Amino acid sequence: MNLGDTVLEIAFEIEGFPQKVKYDVVQYVMHHEWSVALETVCRVIKREKLAVPWETYKKVITVGTKMGLNPDVWEDVLFFVKKYLNMRPSTNKAEPVGKRTI
């Protein structure tokens, strides 16, 4: 597993991830700044409140662990996995956990 490629996959798998930040992440990876790239991805997920698929979150954990990063970098992203799981089927908007509308 190439850590840089996996960080890129993470950024590109998340719907609504800002294009400009994708460009920045690509630049970090090209310069072998993989930990900066992953930290950026996690920070943007939290700032933009982006819903994260479970499989993508597992990649974040795997890559972050292999890089030796502090789990604080990705632990808050779990909340956005829960948002993803509670998305309404009729929209692409994530809802707060516990306020599911049918």
PyMOL commands that set and color helices and strands:
alter all, ss='L'
color gray80, all
select helices_A, chain A and resi 3-13+19-30+34-48+54-67+72-75+78-85
alter helices_A, ss='H'
color red, helices_A
deselect
rebuild
show_as cartoon
